């Protein structure tokens, strides 16, 4: 085999093959590899049982001499219009995929296969796709291993479908509950967000499926909670809060990073070479591809007033793959106009070609078997387990829960019998048998005859409930919201909702000024039912709501970020006491919409959430969560392992310096040994968390900063020993010159669980003092 065919030789290194292929490509073919212009779900129709490709798809292949990346071939939802009747079901997946890939290869001069990308924000958005609880719910579990296992299972389904790139939400940090996409964030805290992002990437990669982590960067810090709006923050806030999750995803081996819609200090992320090149590639060592978000490159027209220039600007700034925009279709013209050079194109396309060789697409371009449904991969069981672990109990007056002896239950709430309301945005169609609503869960747990539903919007039902309330032992009030697209929502060209569509009031495009929840129902319960029956409120949510009113009328209060298709079973089992709630809040819940922001880790330069017309801060803060058994921390021993010296760490961009700095930053400074006991008669979880509070250092510190946590299941009566460590890196902060420093006067170390302080100690000028 001659040198002219190096790229076809599987014995050669992927980079050598990619370089050889690049040398053989025309400018137009290179530009085509950078384009991801098509909606994959729109390139086919079924004529009877025959899968038929559209003319649009064939024209695209002809135009570029192939296809670089194809988005969303399997996608199914109201926006795509794909259902069981007209979409790609698992039993049709092999024929569909192979037909598409075969056409691309056979109509490519150099026989270059296409990469396939698909949405997987909380599972596969496809017919038969496995769906998990949303990210904010996953954050409430504090269970990295469970999330890793869940995404490994999801990844096996994607891998069988020959998906190369799972587009996974994980980089956004929840800083404003008004934002409709809160559910895509793991937490308001950067450490919890980072740990979960690492686990998600690790799990998906174990399955053999590649990951595009999104969105980079600071999209959760939008102005007024409005999607894609300006992140009005400086570099210190960017580095302290928003960059760590990206660093974790890169460390875990993600193949791609999706740039965010927003701008930071006047520079769009898609045009931010400092962010995409200096920070992502040089500092973090990222080697993969940067993908644009939908039509985001065309949004650069606002700063260029020239679409050709917009495409060139994104390319020069570090974007490798487009998404649906026109700007990247003009790259050849940009070269001809001298805005960019062909060398710029080569630099952008090389990582795309390299990824194709690394994934083995040239040797194995086709599927050999069909995808299977979620149950074949055990995704349903893992989804159920995540749901059980994610529910957070915030109030339990007089131990009203568990309601083991309840014989007759009244259920009130608009979404009590909605399966789609439990699953969040980016959810595929599912048949009723693949969902368990809260009402169904209660009937399955307590028996059909024990549970009656009442419609709040029906005057007759409200009257009947008021008159017959004494016949019931408990009232289960289901409140919250819905990101369901299945009730008539309308969509923008990028798939975001542009109308509420029935009950939809959360999700992409559904930013809200008012995040109060359940006020009308709470007023009815207080005036008509107050004191007559124990009220158990279940708030099912895609965002942190202002919960003051619903909490006040509740004897017991459960908060459940969208728990997934089997969430109804999990919630019902918790209410009856078959299992204990074990979740801890991944994001703080405000008292009022006007109180924001309400995150726990505010700066010590001001008294966070202090208003003259409010008596308290957050209604419930990050880390809170009650259980059916008390856990006691019997003994806490802090021991210094290494003196914490005052030092500046400036690893720069040199690999050797970065490696040396990272090794020292990883050295253990403080070791905490804990003895914890389950004082009850039901299995629960200890989730000890180590926080620090810095004093001095000449730049503003945060009131509290989570640094480490562990999750440990404890059986009834069991006593366990847990060890935790803080490293040099846990005590660093960005100093006046934006360099990592440990030059503070002193550090407090605080051990907490369930929102309560357990113990603390002090590190002062390198000397450990017992607290």
N, C-alpha and C positions, 0 to 999 in steps of 0.2 A: 504494500500500500504506500503510495508516494506521498510526498509532503503536501501535495495539493488536496489531500483527503485526510489531513490530521484530525479535523473536527469530527470525522466519521469513525475514528479509531477509539473504541471504548477503553483501550489500554493506556491512552494518553491522559494526562492530568486535565481536569475540567477547565482550568484557566488557559492552558495551552490550546485546548479545543476551541474555547470561546474566542481567543485571539485570532486563531486561524480562520474561524467562520467570519469574524468581523472583517478580516482582510478581503474576503470574497464578496462582500455585500455592497450593493449600490446604496447611494444616499437615500433613495426612496425606501428601499427595503429596511434600512436602519431606522428611519423615522417610523415606519410601520410597526416595528417591534416596540416602540415607545408608546403606541396608542392603544387605549382600551376604550374604544368609542361606543361599542354596541351594548344594548341591553340584551344579555344572553337569552332571557326568557321570551324575547320578541323575535328571535331568528328562526322559529320553527312553527309548524302547525301539524296536526295529525289529520291525515286523510284516511279515514277508517283506522286501521292499525298501523299505517305507514307514517313514519316520521319524515317530514319534508322540510328541507331548508328553504329559507326565504331568499328572495332575489337581493334584498338589502345585504344579507350576509355574504352572498356570492360576489356582489359588487365590491364589498369591503375587502375581501380576500384578493380579488383581482387588482384593486387599487394599490395595495401595499405589497403584493407578492407574498401574502400570508397574513397571519394574525399574531400580534405579540401576546396579548392577554385577553381572554374573554370573560366578562363579568356575568355572574348570576344565571348560568344556564339552568340550574335547578330551582331558582328562586320561585316561591309560590306565596302569594298574599293578595289582598285586594288591589294593591297598586299594580302588581304584575298581571293580575287577572287570571293567574293560573290556579286551577283547582284539580280535583281528582278526575274530572271529566275531560279536561283539555291539557293537563300538565304531565310532567315526567314523574310517574310513580316509581318506587324502587324497582319493581319488576321490569320497567322499561328503560332503566338508566343506562345499561350497557349499550344497548342499540343506539340510544340518543347520543351518548358521549362519543362512541366510536364513529358514528356517522359524521359528527362535527369535526372530530380530529382528523379523520381520514380525508375529508374534503380539504382541510387546511394543508395537510402534508402534501397531498397529490397536486395541489395548485400553488405550491411554493417551489420556486426554482431550485432552492437549496434544501428543500424538504425539511423545513424548520417547523416543529410542532408548536402548538399554542399552550400557554399556561392557562389554567382554569382557576378563577377566583370566585369565592362565594361568601355570603354573609353568615357569620356565626357569632353574633354578639352574646347570645346565651343559648347556644345550640344551633343546629343546622336549619336554616330557614328554607326548608324544602318539604315536599310531600313525603310523609313518613319520617321526617327529620326529628332527631332527638332534641327535646327542649328542656332546659334547666331553669331554675329560678334566676331572676335577673341579678346583675352584678351586686347591687346594693344589698340584696338578700344574702348573696354569697359572702359579702363582707361581714354580715351579722353572725355568721357561723364561726368566724375566726379560725376556720379549719382549712389550712392550706392543703393538707393531704387529700381530703375529700374532694376539693376543687380540682386538684391534679388528676385524681382518678376519674372524675366526671368528664374532664376534657380529653383524657386519653380514650375513654369510651366513645365520646363524640367524634374524636379524630379517627377512630377505626372506621366509623361509618363514612366519613369524608374520604378517607384513604381508599376504601372500596369503591367510592364514586370517582376516583382518580382526580380529586380536587387537589390542586397544588398549593393554593393560598387561602386559608381561612381568614376572613376579615373580622377581627375580634376587638371589640371595645374593651379597653383596659387602662388607658393612659390618662383619662380625664379624672380629675379630683373634684369632688362635690363641694363647691363653695357657696352656691346660691340656690336654695330650694325652688325658686321661681322658674328655674331652667327646666324645660320639658324633658331633657335627656338625663336627668339625675339618675335614673335607673341604670344607665350604662356605666356609672362610676362604682367602684368598690367601696369607697369611703370618702369622708372629708379629711382623713388623715393620710399623709404621704407614706408612712411606714406600713400601715395596714394595706394601703393601695398597692404598694410595691411588692409586698409579700404575696398577695393574691395574683398580681400580674405575673410574677415569676412562676408561680404554681400553674397558672393557666397555660402559659407558653410551654412549660416543661411537659405538662400532660399531653398537649396537642402534638408536640414534637416527638414524644415517645411513640405515637401512633404512626409516624411517618408523614404526617401532613404538615405543610409549612404554615407559618403564621405571619399575617400583616397586623401589627398592633396599631390601634388607633385610639385617640387622635393626638397629634403632636403640634402644638403644645398649649396648655393653659386655657383650653376651651371651657372648662368649668368655672372660669373666672370672668365670664362675660358681663358686660355693663347691664345692670338691672335684671340679670338673669335671662337676657334675650339671646337666643341661639345665634352663633356666628358673629356676635358683636365684639367690640374691642375689649381686650383684656388690659385694663388700666393698672398695670403693675410694673414694678421695676425688676431688675435682674435678680436682686436678692430674693424677692418673693417667688420668682420663677424657679430659682435654684432650690430654695428651701421646700417648696410645696409641690411644684408641678414637674420637675425634671426627674425626681427619684424613680417614679414608676417606669419611665422610659429606660432609665439605666438598668432597672431590674429586668425588663423585657429583653433588652439587648444582651445582658449577661446570660439569660436563659436560652438565647439562641434564636430569637425571632428572625425571620427571613426578610421581613419588610416592615416599614413604618409608614403609616398614612398621615400626611400633613393635615392640620386642622384648618377650618374655615376662617378663624378669627385673625385679627391683627394684634400685635403687641407693640405698644409705643409707636404706632404709625406704620409698622412694617407687617404686611401679611405674612403668615407662616409659609405660604407657598412661594414667597419672594424673599425669604429670610435666609440668606446664605450663611450668616453667623450661626443661626439655629441648626440648619440642615447640614452644614459642612463642618464648621469649627466645633460646635458642641456635639452633635450626633456622631459624626464620623471621626473627628480627631480626638476629642475628649473621651467619648464613650467607646470608641473603637468599632462602631457599626460598619459592617461590610455588605449589607444587603441592599435592597431596592427601596426607594422612597416613592410611594404612590400618592397621587393627588386624590382629594375627596371630590365628589360629584360636582362638575362644572366650576370647581374652585379656580382653575386656571383662567377661565373666562372672566371670573370676578376681578382679576387683576386689571381688566380694562378700566376700572375705576381709577387706577393710578398711572396707567400707560396711555389710555385713550386710543389704543391700537392693538387689536387682537393678535396680530402677528408678533408684536413686541411682547405681549403678555406670555405667549408660549415660549418665546426665547428667554424672557426673564425667569420664568419658573424653571426652565432647563438649566440655565446658568446658576441658579440658586441651589440646585441639588435635587430636583424632581426627576425621577426616572420613568415613571409610568403615569399616564393620564387616566381620567375617568369621565367619559362622555363629552368632554369639552371640545371646542373647535380649535382652541389655541395650539394644541399639539399637532393638529392636522396641517398647520401652517409652517412647520419647522423647516421644510425644504425651502419655502419662500424666504424664511428668516435667514437661511444661509445665503441664498441668492442676493438678499438685500445687504448682506454683510453685518447683520446684527449679531449673529453667532457664526462660528466656524464649523466645518465638518468634524474637526477635532473635538469640539464641544459635544457634538452628537455621539461620537465614538465613546467619549468618557461616560455619557449617560447610558448608552445601550449595552456596554460591556457587562455590568452587573446583571442585566436582564438575561443575556445569553448565558452567562455563568450559572445563573440559577437553573436554567433549563437543563444544562449538563449535570449539575449537581443532583437534580431530581431524577436523572436517568430517563428523561423524556425521549431522547433519540433512540435508546435501546428498547424502551417499553412505553410506547405512546398510547397503547390501547388497554381498555378494561378487559379482564378475562372472566369476570362474573358480575352479576348485578349487585347493587347496594341492597342491604336488607333494612327492615324497619327497626325502630329504636330498641325494641325488646330483645332483638337478637344480639345486641351489644350490651345489654344490661343498663342502658341509659335511663330507663324508666325507674329502676330501683335506686340508682344514684340520685336522680332528680328528686325522688320521694325523700331520700335521706337528707339531702340538702334542705328541702322544705322543712322537715322536722327540726333541723338544727338552727334554722334561720329565724323562726318566730321568737319575738322578744316580748316578755311579760313586763309591763311597766307599772302595774298597779294590781293589788290583790287584797282589797279591804276584807278584814275578818276571814281571810283564807277561803273566800267564796269558791275559788278554784283550788283543786279540781272538783268539778260538779259530778261526782261519781254516782250520786243517788238521785239525780234528776230523772223524773218519770215523764214529765211533760214539758216541752220546750217550744217557746214562740220565737220565730225568726223574723227579723225586720231588716230591710235594706235592699236598695236597688240592685246591687250586684251579688246578692246572696246566692243566686242560682245561675251565675254566669261563669262559664269556664274560661272564656277569653279574657275576662277581667282579672284573672289570676296570673296571666302569662306575660303581659307587657307588650311593648312594641317589637317589631321584627319577628313576628310569630306567624308560622304557616298555618293553613287550614288544618283542622283536626276534626275527626268524627267525634260525636258525643261520648262514645265508649272510651276514648283516649283522654278524657278530662274528668276530674272529680271536683264539682263545685262545693262550696261550703255547705249549702243545704243538703246536697247528696252525701257529703261526708258525715254530717250529723245523723242523717237517716241510716247510713250504713253502720254507724257506731252505736246509736241509741235505739234503732228500729224505726221503720216507716211511721208507725202509728204514734210514736212519741214526739214527732216533730211537725209543727204547722208553720207555714210561711204566711206573712201578712205583707201586702203591698202598701207602702207608705203613700203612693200616689193615688190610692183608691180611698175615697171618703168612707165607703162601706167597710173596707178592711180596717181602717183606723178606728171606726166606731165599734166594730166587733171586738177588736183587740182591747179597747178600753173597757168594754162591758164584761169581757170574759177573762180579764187578766188574772183573776184569782185562781183560775183553773191550771195555771202554768207555774212551774217551779223556777224557771229562769227565762230571761229574755236575752237572746243573742242578737245584738245590733251590729250589722255588717255595714261599715261605712268606708270612706276612702275615695278612690277614683279609678280610672281605667285608661289604659293606653291602647285599648282594642280598636283596630281598624275595621272591625267587622260590622259596624252599625252605620254605614253611609258616609264615611269621611271622604273628603276630596284631597287630591295630592298635587304637589308641585312636581316639576320635571326631575328633581333629584330624589323623589319618593317621600319627602317630608310632608306631613299633613298640613293643609292650609284651611281646614274647617274642622269644627269639633266632631261632627258626624255622630249624633246621638250622645252616648255617654263618654266618648273619648275626650279627655281633658288633660292628658299627659302624653309623653312621647315626643319624638322629633317634630318640631313645629308647634308644639303646644306649651309655650311659655305662658306663665300666669302672673298677673299682678297680685291677685288675692289667693293666698294658699290656705285660708281657713277651710275647715272641713266639717261636714255633718251638722251645720248650725240649725237647719230647719228641723231635722229629726231629733237633735238634742233638745230643742225647745219643746217639741211634742212630748218626748219622754219625761222631761222635767215637770211639765205642767199636768200631764194626764196620767203618767205611770209612776211618777216619783214616789219612792217609799213603799210601793205596792208589790214590787218584784225585784229580785237581784238582777242587775243589768251587766251583762258581759259584752263589752265592745271589742270588735275585731276590726281594726283599720287596715285595709289592704291598699297598698300604696306604691306609686312609682317615684315618689319624692317625699322628703320630710314635710309633713303638713303642720300647720299651726293647730295644735290639738287641745287647747285649753278647755274649750266648751265640752267636747266629747269626753275628755278625761274626767271632768267634774261630775257628769251625770252617770259615770261608770263605777260599779263596784269592783270590776276587774277590767283591765285594759291590755289587750294584745295588739302589738304592731307587727305587721307582716308585709315587708316589701314583696312585690309580686312573687309568690312562692312556686310558680310553675303549674303545669297541668294537673299534678296530683296534690296540690296544696290543700284542697278541701279535706282530704283524708288526714293530712298532718295536723291541721288546725282542730278538727273534730277530736282526734285522739288526745291532743293536748288539753282540750276543754274537759274531756271525761277523765283525764288523768292516767291514761294508758302509758303515756310518756310525759316527761317534764319539759317545759320550755327551757331551752339552754342558750338562746341567742343573746348577744350583746349589741347594742345599737352601733351601727357603723357610721351613723350621722346624727347630729343633734336635732331635736324637734323644737321649733320655736313656740312661744306663747302667742305671738302675733305676727302677721305679715309685715308690719311696719318695723319689726325688730331686727331685721336682717342686716348683716350676716350674724349667724348665731353659732358658728363653729367654736369648738372648745379651745383651740390653740391660737387665741387672739394674742396680739402683741401686748407686752407689759407696759407700753407707753400710755395706755388708756384703760379704763375700767369697762371691759367689754359688755355690751348689751345693757348698759345702765341708762334707764329712762325715768323721768319723774312721774310718768303715768303707768309704770309697770313695777310690780313688787318683786319680781324675780327675774332671773336670767332665762336660760333655756327651760322649756317645760320639762324636757328630759334630755340629758346630755350624752355625748359619745361615751360608749362603754357601759352604760347602764343596762340592767336586765335581771329580773327576779327569777327564781326557780321554786319548785315544790319542795325543796329541801335546803336547809341552810348549810353553807360550807364555812368552816372555821379554819383560819390560819393559825395553827398552834404555836409555831416558832418560825421566826425569820432571822437568818444570820447573814449579815453583809460582811464580806471579806475582800480586802484589797489584794490584788494579785500583782499589779504593776503600778508604779508611781506615775501619775498623770502630770507630765511636764508641760510647761508653757512653750508652745512651738507653733511655727507656721508651716503648713504643708502646701507646697506649690509644685505639684507634679508636672504641670505644663502638658505638652503634647508628645513628649518623647516617651517611647514605650518603656525604656529602662527606668526612667525617673518615675513614671506612673506605676510601674510594677513595684518598685521599692517603697513608694509612698503607700500603696494599697496594702502591702505586707505589714507595715508599721501600724496603719490605721486599723488593721484587723486584730491587733494584739489585745488580749483581755486585760481590762483594768479592774473591774469589779465583778465579783461572783456572789450571787444571792442564793442561799439555800432555804427552801420553804418546806414546812410540813403542813399539809392541808387535809382536813377530814370532812367527809360527808356525814352530817349529823342526822340525816333523814332516812326514809325507807324506800327511796326511789333513786335510780341512777341519774346523776347530774354532771355538770362540767365545771371545773375550775378554769378560769381564764385569767391568770395573773398577768398584770401589765406593769412594766417598768417605765416610768416617766422621769424626765429631768426638768429642772428649772435652773436656768443659768443666771448668775449674778455678775455684772461687770462685762468687760469685753469691748466697751465703747460703741457697740451697735445694739439696737433694741433686741431684746430677747422675747421669747413667747412665754405666756403664763405657764403653760405646760406643753411638753412634747413627748409623745409616745416614742419609745426607742426599741423595746422588745416586748414580745408577748409569747405565751405558750397556752396550749389548750390541752386539758387532761380530763378524760372521762373518769369519774369516781363512782364506784358502786356503793350501795347502801352500807353505812358503817365503815367504809374503807378509809384508811389513812395513807396518804401518798407523800413521797418526798419529790420535790421538783427543784431543779437547779437552773438558774438563768445567769446570763453573762452580759456585761456591757463592755464594749471595746473602746479603743481610743477614738475610732470613728464616730461612736455614739455621742461623744462630747465635743465634737468639732462644730464650728459655726463659720459663716462667711464674715470675715472682718471688714474693716473700713475699705480695704483695697480689693475686696472680693476674693480673698485667699482663705483657704481653710485654716482655722486657728483653734488652739485650745487655751488661748491667753485670756482666761476669765478669772475673776477673783475667787469664785467658788461655785460649786454645783450642788444642788439638792437632788437626791435620787428618791423617788416616791414610788412605792409599790401600791397598786390599786387593783381592785376587782369589783365588778358590779357597780361602778361609779363611786366606790367608797375607798378612802385611804386606809391602808393596812399598816404600813410602816414607812419610815423614811430614814435616810442617813445623809451625810454631808461630805463632799469632797472639796477641800479648801486648800488651794495653792499646792496641790500634789500630795496632801496629807489626808488620809481617810480618818474621819471622826465619826464615831458611832452616834446615831440619832436616837 
